[in-house]
Amino acid sequence: MLGALLWCVVVVAVSSLVWVVISRAGAGVVPTTQPQADVTGSLPVPGHASLSPGATLTPRPSHSPSSDATGPSAPSSTPIVPPASSSASAPTVTAQRRSWSGAAGHVVAECRGPAVRLVAAYPNEGWRYLIGSRGPGLVQVRFTRVGEDGRWVTVQSQCVSGVPGFTLPPHEPGDN
């Protein structure tokens, strides 16, 4: 009887250790709900309107895909909870992930407290991008239209109360 009890304790301990190791290894992996695309790939943006430089976009949590998304963005959220730590004194900071989608492409940012980081950026068909900053104070991605019209849009993200907020800063004179 004591042998069976000892065996159960060992199985539970080893299983817990394996779970913690796998959770830590997968913490920085983009979830499968955020598809990745090549620089030349494209993803449809249902119901998007033209981009408006200078617009401030407010992230809204979304727990399921919405077909009624209008405007240049349809933010979504995926809260990320870090794995349990062996140190009880360290405070747990929950990561908040949000995405911006527009006619030019998509940007995914994540905040852990006041620090923002770029998770992913990819353009829609006919656009390319340049990453200006990956964080921790600011994420900045500039999308440029391929072709003769030279249109472009810059998307910026900063943490606002621990959640990524997106803005499209206005074009300045002399911007190319």
C-alpha positions in Angstrom: 0.0 0.0 0.0 2.8 2.4 0.9 4.5 1.6 -2.4 1.4 2.6 -4.4 1.1 5.9 -2.5 4.8 6.6 -3.1 4.4 5.9 -6.8 1.4 8.3 -7.1 3.4 11.1 -5.4 6.3 10.6 -7.8 4.0 10.7 -10.8 2.3 13.9 -9.7 5.7 15.6 -8.9 7.2 14.6 -12.3 4.1 15.6 -14.2 4.0 19.0 -12.5 7.7 19.6 -13.3 7.2 18.7 -17.0 4.2 21.0 -17.1 6.2 24.0 -15.8 9.1 23.3 -18.2 6.7 23.2 -21.2 4.8 26.3 -20.1 8.0 28.3 -19.8 9.3 27.1 -23.2 6.0 28.1 -24.9 5.6 31.5 -23.1 7.0 33.5 -26.1 5.3 31.6 -28.8 2.6 33.4 -30.8 -0.7 31.6 -30.4 -2.2 29.7 -33.4 -5.1 32.2 -33.4 -2.7 34.9 -34.6 -1.6 33.6 -38.1 1.8 34.6 -39.4 2.3 35.6 -43.0 5.3 36.2 -45.3 6.3 39.7 -46.2 4.6 39.2 -49.6 1.6 37.3 -48.1 -1.8 38.7 -47.6 -4.6 38.3 -45.0 -8.1 39.5 -45.5 -9.4 42.3 -43.4 -13.2 42.1 -43.3 -15.0 45.3 -43.1 -12.0 47.6 -43.0 -12.2 51.2 -44.0 -9.5 53.6 -45.1 -6.8 54.4 -42.6 -7.0 57.7 -40.9 -3.6 59.2 -39.8 -3.7 60.8 -36.4 -6.5 58.5 -35.2 -6.2 57.1 -31.7 -7.3 53.5 -31.5 -8.6 52.1 -28.2 -8.0 48.4 -27.6 -11.2 46.4 -26.8 -11.0 42.9 -25.5 -12.6 40.4 -27.8 -13.1 36.8 -26.8 -14.4 35.6 -30.2 -14.0 36.8 -33.8 -16.4 39.5 -34.7 -17.8 39.9 -38.2 -19.1 43.4 -37.4 -15.7 45.0 -37.0 -15.6 48.4 -38.7 -12.9 51.1 -39.0 -9.2 50.6 -39.6 -8.7 48.3 -36.7 -10.3 45.3 -35.0 -8.3 44.8 -31.8 -8.3 41.5 -30.1 -6.9 40.3 -26.8 -5.2 37.2 -25.6 -4.2 37.5 -21.9 -1.0 35.6 -21.2 -0.4 34.3 -17.7 3.2 33.5 -16.9 3.9 30.0 -15.4 4.1 29.6 -11.7 7.4 30.5 -10.1 9.2 28.9 -7.3 9.8 32.3 -5.7 6.8 33.4 -3.7 8.1 36.9 -3.1 8.2 38.0 -6.8 4.9 39.6 -7.9 3.2 38.0 -10.8 2.7 40.3 -13.8 0.0 39.2 -16.3 1.0 40.0 -19.9 -1.7 41.7 -22.0 -1.6 41.1 -25.8 -3.6 43.2 -28.3 -3.5 43.4 -32.1 -4.1 46.2 -34.6 -5.4 45.3 -38.1 -5.9 47.7 -41.0 -5.7 48.0 -44.8 -1.9 48.0 -44.6 -1.4 45.0 -42.4 -1.3 43.7 -38.8 0.6 44.5 -35.6 0.6 42.4 -32.4 2.0 43.9 -29.2 2.2 42.7 -25.7 2.6 44.6 -22.4 4.1 43.2 -19.2 3.5 46.1 -16.8 4.9 49.3 -18.5 7.1 47.5 -21.0 5.7 46.9 -24.5 7.2 44.5 -27.0 6.5 43.7 -30.6 5.1 40.1 -31.0 4.4 40.2 -34.7 4.0 42.5 -37.7 3.0 41.5 -41.2 1.7 43.4 -44.2 -1.3 42.8 -46.4 -0.9 42.2 -50.1 0.6 45.2 -51.9 2.3 46.6 -48.7 5.7 46.1 -47.1 6.8 47.1 -43.6 9.8 48.4 -41.6 10.1 48.0 -37.9 11.2 51.2 -36.3 11.2 50.0 -32.7 10.4 46.7 -31.0 10.1 48.1 -27.4 10.3 48.3 -24.4 9.1 52.0 -24.4 7.5 52.1 -27.9 6.6 49.7 -30.7 6.7 51.4 -34.1 5.9 49.7 -37.5 5.7 51.6 -40.8 3.8 50.1 -43.6 4.5 51.4 -47.2 2.3 50.8 -50.2 4.2 49.0 -53.0 4.0 50.9 -56.3 3.9 54.5 -57.5 1.5 56.2 -55.1 3.9 56.1 -52.1 1.2 55.9 -49.5 2.3 54.8 -46.0 1.0 54.5 -42.5 2.9 54.3 -39.2 1.4 52.3 -36.3 2.7 52.9 -32.8 1.9 51.0 -29.6 2.6 51.9 -26.0 1.4 50.4 -22.7 -1.5 52.3 -21.2 -2.3 50.9 -17.7 -0.5 47.6 -18.7 -2.4 47.2 -21.9 -1.1 47.9 -25.4 -2.7 51.0 -27.0 -2.3 51.7 -30.7 -2.1 55.1 -32.5 -1.6 56.2 -36.0 0.5 59.4 -35.7 -0.2 62.2 -38.2 2.1 62.7 -41.1 4.6 65.5 -40.5 5.8 67.9 -43.2 8.9 66.4 -44.8 7.9 62.8 -44.1 8.7 60.5 -47.0 
